[in-house]
Amino acid sequence: MAHPPITRNALAEVTAALNAWLEIDLDALAANVRTLKSLLGPVELIAVVKANAYGAGASVVAPALEAAGVDRFAVVWPHEGYLLRQAGVTRPILVLGHAFPADATQAVRARLTLTCHSRELAAALSAAAVDAGTTADVHIKFDTGLHRFGVELEDGIALAEYCRTLPGLRVEGLTTHMANADEADDSFSEEQHRRFAQAAEALPWVPYRHTANTATALRREAFRYSGVRIGLALHGELPANTPGPALRQVLALRARLARVSDVAPGEGVSYGLTWRAARPTRAGLIPVGYADGWRRSLSNAGEVLVGGRRCPVIGRVCMDQFLADVTDVPGAKEGDVATLLGADGSDRLTATEVARLAGTIAWDLLAGLSGRLPRIYHRSGSVVTIVPPAW
């Protein structure tokens, strides 16, 4: 569902009475699209907006990406595609994951391009397309070594040829997914590419091919084919072992200190008292917890920015809140802004850095940001849309 714009107000004004919130910079998002399209050349940019656009909020991010010039979208489940259509997206939408024959009618009505893995699904899509007086596009995904979703080489070739015989059905594309695209040694991609090339050579009549995610697209130009599937880089983050252009951070997570208290030397804080003060300490209470996506593994490990200074997380992260040592922030007080992701002054915390401290990856951290956090979308520092918390 599309969200109506609101009166343009400054971020500080809109967030003055919020405990915690996400800021999504739509100018940065558009700038990243321009940068990536310029670098990647004359191939389609397929914006991957699964998992609520990696936590940024697909209902607003996807229309903004369409306005910025992406060529098509990719999601993982059909219902994500339906939500994009409800948000006003008009460009092609590719469903990368599994679908049932029972999904066929609604998928055709929503003009979704399904990844077809069986004759049963193909027949259901054909019947639904004929009933609707239209043509349904499908892609065939080959399992070239990742052993996730897809079909084996000979089975996929036979399935494509079968689909070709069905009325109302068009095999538009062939695809696969690399197993170690962002590993230091991504040489297995060459073997996967060889296997995929066999499928492409056997099906020369299929017009569209795509194999590359962000890491593969940036590291291996030869694998770009017709289009590249870009997810993380749209948000200004690059996968591990992946050189790339300078991108702008899109998402910031901020909160206001709910309390600042004194902790005497030897006293502990939070559950289990796992951290104890070695000096007179001022502890700032930050109203974000693991229910919001701030990982419990950041207990005694993470950092936040307050007043442009890095402040360590002290004690265990709770469901709804955690503490940070703000002793070295002069005059820190209730209501001051703490930045958990994003920039404050000359410093910044990226999803990649925070994920490393949490023992995970940026995709996991971003996708885990919960609907409990209001999402505030802005351009040039002025708010244009707010998506309230979802309970």
PyMOL commands that set and color helices and strands:
alter all, ss='L'
color gray80, all
select helices_A, chain A and resi 11-14+26-40+50-54+58-68+78-86+101-109+119-132+153-164+188-202+214-219+221-223+232-235+271-273+290-292+296-298+351-358+362-367
alter helices_A, ss='H'
color red, helices_A
select strands_A, chain A and resi 9-10+20-25+44-48+72-75+93-95+112-115+136-141+169-175+208-210+227-230+251-256+259-263+268-269+275-276+281-286+303-306+309-314+322-325+337-344+347-349+375-379+382-387
alter strands_A, ss='S'
color yellow, strands_A
deselect
rebuild
show_as cartoon
